[in-house]
Amino acid sequence: MWAPLHMRKIFVGGIDYTTTDESLREHFSNWGDVVDAVVMKDMTNNRYVM
């Protein structure tokens, strides 16, 4: 039985500043299907949003 959609989302903190959406997706696909992966960055200084 699958968990409800709202319970399948995870937060990953402390990632390297060079991490991209694609590299994050590739990494976690080792454990199953990844529907979406988003690395949140502040566009003014290219730093991660906390």
TORMI-572377 format. One record per atom (N, C-alpha, C): chain; atom name; x, y, z. Coordinates in Angstrom, 1 decimal, padded with zeros to 4 digits, always signed. Example, Ala and Ser with C-alpha at 12.3 -4.5 7.8 and 13.67 -1.06 7.14 Angstrom:
chain:A	name:N	xx:+013.2	yy:-005.7	zz:+007.8;
chain:A	name:CA	xx:+012.3	yy:-004.5	zz:+007.8;
chain:A	name:C	xx:+013.2	yy:-003.3	zz:+007.8;
chain:A	name:N	xx:+012.8	yy:-002.2	zz:+007.1;
chain:A	name:CA	xx:+013.7	yy:-001.1	zz:+007.1;
chain:A	name:C	xx:+012.9	yy:+000.0	zz:+007.9;
// end
This chain:
chain:A	name:N	xx:+000.8	yy:-001.2	zz:+000.0;
chain:A	name:CA	xx:+000.0	yy:+000.0	zz:+000.0;
chain:A	name:C	xx:+000.9	yy:+001.2	zz:+000.0;
chain:A	name:N	xx:+000.6	yy:+002.2	zz:-000.8;
chain:A	name:CA	xx:+001.3	yy:+003.4	zz:-000.9;
chain:A	name:C	xx:+000.9	yy:+004.4	zz:+000.0;
chain:A	name:N	xx:+001.8	yy:+005.3	zz:+000.5;
chain:A	name:CA	xx:+001.4	yy:+006.4	zz:+001.4;
chain:A	name:C	xx:+000.7	yy:+007.5	zz:+000.5;
chain:A	name:N	xx:-000.2	yy:+008.3	zz:+001.2;
chain:A	name:CA	xx:-000.8	yy:+009.4	zz:+000.4;
chain:A	name:C	xx:+000.2	yy:+010.3	zz:-000.2;
chain:A	name:N	xx:-000.1	yy:+010.9	zz:-001.3;
chain:A	name:CA	xx:+000.8	yy:+011.8	zz:-002.0;
chain:A	name:C	xx:+001.5	yy:+012.8	zz:-001.1;
chain:A	name:N	xx:+000.7	yy:+013.5	zz:-000.2;
chain:A	name:CA	xx:+001.3	yy:+014.5	zz:+000.6;
chain:A	name:C	xx:+002.3	yy:+014.0	zz:+001.6;
chain:A	name:N	xx:+002.4	yy:+012.7	zz:+001.8;
chain:A	name:CA	xx:+003.3	yy:+012.1	zz:+002.7;
chain:A	name:C	xx:+004.5	yy:+011.5	zz:+002.0;
chain:A	name:N	xx:+004.7	yy:+011.7	zz:+000.7;
chain:A	name:CA	xx:+005.8	yy:+011.1	zz:+000.0;
chain:A	name:C	xx:+006.9	yy:+012.2	zz:-000.3;
chain:A	name:N	xx:+006.8	yy:+013.3	zz:+000.3;
chain:A	name:CA	xx:+007.7	yy:+014.4	zz:+000.0;
chain:A	name:C	xx:+008.7	yy:+014.5	zz:+001.2;
chain:A	name:N	xx:+010.0	yy:+014.7	zz:+000.8;
chain:A	name:CA	xx:+011.0	yy:+014.8	zz:+001.8;
chain:A	name:C	xx:+011.8	yy:+016.1	zz:+001.7;
chain:A	name:N	xx:+012.4	yy:+016.5	zz:+002.8;
chain:A	name:CA	xx:+013.3	yy:+017.7	zz:+002.8;
chain:A	name:C	xx:+014.7	yy:+017.2	zz:+003.0;
chain:A	name:N	xx:+015.6	yy:+017.6	zz:+002.2;
chain:A	name:CA	xx:+017.0	yy:+017.3	zz:+002.3;
chain:A	name:C	xx:+017.8	yy:+018.5	zz:+002.5;
chain:A	name:N	xx:+018.5	yy:+018.6	zz:+003.7;
chain:A	name:CA	xx:+019.2	yy:+019.8	zz:+004.0;
chain:A	name:C	xx:+020.7	yy:+019.5	zz:+004.0;
chain:A	name:N	xx:+021.5	yy:+020.6	zz:+004.0;
chain:A	name:CA	xx:+023.0	yy:+020.4	zz:+004.1;
chain:A	name:C	xx:+023.6	yy:+019.9	zz:+002.8;
chain:A	name:N	xx:+023.0	yy:+020.2	zz:+001.7;
chain:A	name:CA	xx:+023.5	yy:+019.7	zz:+000.4;
chain:A	name:C	xx:+024.6	yy:+020.7	zz:-000.1;
chain:A	name:N	xx:+025.5	yy:+020.2	zz:-000.9;
chain:A	name:CA	xx:+026.5	yy:+021.0	zz:-001.5;
chain:A	name:C	xx:+025.9	yy:+022.0	zz:-002.4;
chain:A	name:N	xx:+026.6	yy:+023.2	zz:-002.5;
chain:A	name:CA	xx:+026.0	yy:+024.3	zz:-003.4;
chain:A	name:C	xx:+026.1	yy:+023.9	zz:-004.9;
chain:A	name:N	xx:+026.8	yy:+022.9	zz:-005.2;
chain:A	name:CA	xx:+026.8	yy:+022.5	zz:-006.7;
chain:A	name:C	xx:+025.7	yy:+021.5	zz:-007.0;
chain:A	name:N	xx:+024.9	yy:+021.1	zz:-006.0;
chain:A	name:CA	xx:+023.8	yy:+020.2	zz:-006.3;
chain:A	name:C	xx:+022.8	yy:+020.8	zz:-007.2;
chain:A	name:N	xx:+022.4	yy:+020.0	zz:-008.2;
chain:A	name:CA	xx:+021.4	yy:+020.4	zz:-009.2;
chain:A	name:C	xx:+020.1	yy:+019.6	zz:-009.0;
chain:A	name:N	xx:+019.0	yy:+020.0	zz:-009.6;
chain:A	name:CA	xx:+017.8	yy:+019.2	zz:-009.6;
chain:A	name:C	xx:+018.1	yy:+017.8	zz:-010.1;
chain:A	name:N	xx:+018.8	yy:+017.7	zz:-011.2;
chain:A	name:CA	xx:+019.1	yy:+016.5	zz:-011.9;
chain:A	name:C	xx:+020.0	yy:+015.6	zz:-011.0;
chain:A	name:N	xx:+021.0	yy:+016.1	zz:-010.4;
chain:A	name:CA	xx:+021.9	yy:+015.3	zz:-009.6;
chain:A	name:C	xx:+021.2	yy:+014.8	zz:-008.3;
chain:A	name:N	xx:+020.3	yy:+015.6	zz:-007.8;
chain:A	name:CA	xx:+019.5	yy:+015.2	zz:-006.6;
chain:A	name:C	xx:+018.5	yy:+014.0	zz:-007.0;
chain:A	name:N	xx:+017.9	yy:+014.2	zz:-008.2;
chain:A	name:CA	xx:+017.0	yy:+013.2	zz:-008.7;
chain:A	name:C	xx:+017.8	yy:+011.9	zz:-009.0;
chain:A	name:N	xx:+018.9	yy:+011.9	zz:-009.6;
chain:A	name:CA	xx:+019.7	yy:+010.7	zz:-009.9;
chain:A	name:C	xx:+020.1	yy:+010.0	zz:-008.6;
chain:A	name:N	xx:+020.5	yy:+010.8	zz:-007.6;
chain:A	name:CA	xx:+021.0	yy:+010.2	zz:-006.3;
chain:A	name:C	xx:+019.8	yy:+009.4	zz:-005.7;
chain:A	name:N	xx:+018.7	yy:+010.0	zz:-005.5;
chain:A	name:CA	xx:+017.5	yy:+009.4	zz:-004.8;
chain:A	name:C	xx:+016.8	yy:+008.3	zz:-005.7;
chain:A	name:N	xx:+017.1	yy:+008.3	zz:-007.0;
chain:A	name:CA	xx:+016.5	yy:+007.3	zz:-007.8;
chain:A	name:C	xx:+017.1	yy:+005.9	zz:-007.5;
chain:A	name:N	xx:+018.2	yy:+005.9	zz:-006.8;
chain:A	name:CA	xx:+018.8	yy:+004.6	zz:-006.3;
chain:A	name:C	xx:+017.8	yy:+003.8	zz:-005.4;
chain:A	name:N	xx:+016.9	yy:+004.5	zz:-004.8;
chain:A	name:CA	xx:+015.9	yy:+003.9	zz:-003.8;
chain:A	name:C	xx:+014.5	yy:+003.9	zz:-004.3;
chain:A	name:N	xx:+014.3	yy:+004.3	zz:-005.6;
chain:A	name:CA	xx:+012.9	yy:+004.2	zz:-006.1;
chain:A	name:C	xx:+012.7	yy:+005.3	zz:-007.1;
chain:A	name:N	xx:+011.4	yy:+005.3	zz:-007.6;
chain:A	name:CA	xx:+011.0	yy:+006.3	zz:-008.6;
chain:A	name:C	xx:+011.0	yy:+007.7	zz:-008.0;
chain:A	name:N	xx:+011.6	yy:+008.7	zz:-008.6;
chain:A	name:CA	xx:+011.5	yy:+010.1	zz:-008.2;
chain:A	name:C	xx:+010.6	yy:+010.8	zz:-009.2;
chain:A	name:N	xx:+009.6	yy:+011.4	zz:-008.8;
chain:A	name:CA	xx:+008.6	yy:+012.1	zz:-009.6;
chain:A	name:C	xx:+009.2	yy:+013.5	zz:-009.9;
chain:A	name:N	xx:+009.7	yy:+014.1	zz:-008.9;
chain:A	name:CA	xx:+010.2	yy:+015.5	zz:-009.0;
chain:A	name:C	xx:+011.3	yy:+015.8	zz:-008.0;
chain:A	name:N	xx:+012.3	yy:+016.6	zz:-008.3;
chain:A	name:CA	xx:+013.3	yy:+017.0	zz:-007.4;
chain:A	name:C	xx:+013.6	yy:+018.4	zz:-007.7;
chain:A	name:N	xx:+013.6	yy:+019.2	zz:-006.6;
chain:A	name:CA	xx:+013.8	yy:+020.7	zz:-006.8;
chain:A	name:C	xx:+014.8	yy:+021.1	zz:-005.8;
chain:A	name:N	xx:+015.8	yy:+021.8	zz:-006.2;
chain:A	name:CA	xx:+016.8	yy:+022.4	zz:-005.3;
chain:A	name:C	xx:+016.4	yy:+023.9	zz:-005.3;
chain:A	name:N	xx:+016.0	yy:+024.4	zz:-004.1;
chain:A	name:CA	xx:+015.5	yy:+025.7	zz:-003.9;
chain:A	name:C	xx:+016.7	yy:+026.7	zz:-003.7;
chain:A	name:N	xx:+016.9	yy:+027.6	zz:-004.6;
chain:A	name:CA	xx:+018.0	yy:+028.6	zz:-004.5;
chain:A	name:C	xx:+017.4	yy:+030.0	zz:-004.6;
chain:A	name:N	xx:+018.0	yy:+030.9	zz:-003.9;
chain:A	name:CA	xx:+017.7	yy:+032.4	zz:-004.1;
chain:A	name:C	xx:+018.4	yy:+032.9	zz:-005.3;
chain:A	name:N	xx:+017.6	yy:+033.4	zz:-006.3;
chain:A	name:CA	xx:+018.1	yy:+033.8	zz:-007.6;
chain:A	name:C	xx:+019.0	yy:+035.0	zz:-007.5;
chain:A	name:N	xx:+019.0	yy:+035.8	zz:-006.4;
chain:A	name:CA	xx:+019.8	yy:+037.0	zz:-006.4;
chain:A	name:C	xx:+021.2	yy:+036.7	zz:-006.0;
chain:A	name:N	xx:+021.4	yy:+035.6	zz:-005.2;
chain:A	name:CA	xx:+022.8	yy:+035.3	zz:-004.8;
chain:A	name:C	xx:+023.2	yy:+033.8	zz:-005.0;
chain:A	name:N	xx:+022.3	yy:+033.0	zz:-005.7;
chain:A	name:CA	xx:+022.5	yy:+031.6	zz:-006.0;
chain:A	name:C	xx:+022.8	yy:+030.8	zz:-004.8;
chain:A	name:N	xx:+022.3	yy:+031.1	zz:-003.6;
chain:A	name:CA	xx:+022.4	yy:+030.3	zz:-002.4;
chain:A	name:C	xx:+021.2	yy:+029.6	zz:-002.1;
chain:A	name:N	xx:+021.3	yy:+028.6	zz:-001.3;
chain:A	name:CA	xx:+020.1	yy:+027.8	zz:-001.0;
chain:A	name:C	xx:+019.1	yy:+028.5	zz:-000.1;
chain:A	name:N	xx:+017.9	yy:+028.3	zz:-000.4;
chain:A	name:CA	xx:+016.8	yy:+028.9	zz:+000.4;
chain:A	name:C	xx:+016.7	yy:+028.0	zz:+001.7;
chain:A	name:N	xx:+016.6	yy:+028.6	zz:+002.8;
chain:A	name:CA	xx:+016.5	yy:+027.9	zz:+004.1;
chain:A	name:C	xx:+015.0	yy:+027.8	zz:+004.5;
// end
